[in-house]
Amino acid sequence: MKRFLLTALAGLTLLFASCNSQKRIWYLQDAAEFTPEQIAEQGQIRIQPLDRLTIVVNSKDPELALPFNAATGYNALTPLASSSISSGSSLQVRTVDEKGMLQMPVLGELKVEGLTRGELAKLIAEQIIQGGYIKDPTVNVQFADMKISVLGEVVRAGSYAVTHDKMTIFDALALAGDMTVFGQRNDVMVYREVDGVRTIHYLDLTSKDIFTSPAFYIKQNDVIYVKPNKYKAQSGEINQNRSFYISLASTAIAVATLIVTITK
């Protein structure tokens, strides 16, 4: 009977330890089912200085749109320049300058910093109509090469293209193959620059409070760093010490062999 109780106790201990180990790698541990959570921001990515954009103006009469798609001194051809848009002009990359201004053919300089892609498209269309150039313009704005970086305890660390608005921290981690089991889920760092100011946000992905964080939605050029947990740190320290002692032992053996050889 005593042996049975000891065995049962050991089994329960292992079960609880296993549950705790599993819980360490769960996301949103305190989120209740069917509980709506208020999101802090709309998640639309806003244009910043030095962003690179492709802007295409179209019309029922393609010839009228050609001047707005022409290259300027502020433009560079994209890698897709060999393919033509419906108006017959090649895609161009237009760079927002450090003051948040964008040089557009015909229209001149536009203040674009802080606008979403949709807001900029609407602004350009309105300027074209007000100038009497085209009555029915349609404008498409895309980010040319917007990227984020994901580093640390993830399966595939690296830089990844942002292809759509409302990319969340979970989307970014998914691009990198998710965290490894050694990643700290309650202390993920997001490094961000806004208006020349560097900020660092620390996110607890095990809590539903993540939804109210300004870093829940990822912005262009964000750097996400997943810290290693104590188990990975201890493992690294053990391996480092093991390598040191192996190296020390190898050196000692080599010295001893040399001494024996010399004294013969």
C-alpha angles and dihedrals in degrees: 000000000000091000090050092052092049091050092049091048091051090049093051091048091053091047093052091045090051092049091050091049091052093047091057090068098044122110124221094010095172098046113120122217115266091004109142114222123205113235115220099220137020091243098228109147111238125213117258133189113285093022113143117225139185112215122187124186118197136180140176084256103052093194091065091056096050097088091055092054095047122119119257134185087269094056136084129190116257122229084258093059092116090066118076130223121226093269090059096249126117121249114265133200113224118195123214108227126232091268092056094254126137124204111221125184113255093357096063122204121002128188102235106156112122095018124121120232090257093050092050092049090051092048093052092047091050092049091050093050094044090051090054093237100122130004097202110033122165116196128198120193124189134170108248103208112355114164144175130199126227116194140170127031099012129115096245114021115195147091120307134191118246104225102173144023122262095040106169130206088257091054090052092050090047090057088056093049094260127278122307118242087262095061120111104238094186097054111042115158124219114192113201139172119210123173091344093308121118116218134178122207122195114209130199104207091185091067131070087225085085088084091067095050118110086224095057087095113053122230131203115288094013115154115213117198123189112201121220115248125236093269092059091044092052091046091052092048092049092049091047092050091045091052090048094051092045090051091047092049091048091051091048092050091049092050092047091050090050092050092049091049093050095047094051 
